[in-house]
């Protein structure tokens, strides 16, 4: 955190600058402990205790720095906030921006179409879960894991490990077939959930297993006929960029 303040202010005493900044910004001082924590960080001189902030905290600190170097970040934050308001008024804009981001990252059009369809199917399923008594994030994660285990034989965390991912979105690193079977598992779960009128976490967990199994059975049949595995270690980070040019 002190590194950020130093870069944006050129202050020779960042700790003193931070104390003065908190004194003049009452709201920042109130929320300081929520996003700034003292952590042990490994440095060239060994482990040292340092004040560290999460992403939200860094943005809030930048807003409190009256420096020309901070202005580009402030303008960017203002633009992003404005875009989010636009998307609330017109949700279609969010879809267009998502497509554009994938294009800029180098994903091919055919993959983007599948990914966007998968997002829509996922939202439809989570909407059903919410309407049927599944409220907590932990329950959503468990249900998602049930579908994944039945469809691919792996939980999302195990799948990420296989692909060598850390904090990245798993589906952004799936190939076409992996995305297709993900969609099949979730679309099947939605269909079963509605037909069985599943209510509450337990009944929806049963539906999730059944929906995932439909995708899993189809995957296994394809693997037998093709002689190739669907689940792959490959991910977008490791694929040659020449194969991912925008068409």
Secondary structure, DSSP 8 states (H G I E B T S, - for coil): -HHHHHHHH--S-HHHHHHHHHHH-HHHHHHHHHHEEEEEEEETTEEEEEEEE-HHHHHHHHHT---HHHHHHHHHHHHHHHHHHHHHH-THHHHHHHHHHHHHHT--HHHHHHHHHHHHHHHHHHHHHHHTT--SHHHHHHHHHHHHHHHHSS-HHHHHHHHT-SSS-GGGG--HHHHHHHHHHHHHHHHHHHHTT--HHHHHHHHHHHHHHHHHHHHHHHHHHHSS-SS-S--TTTS-GGGG---
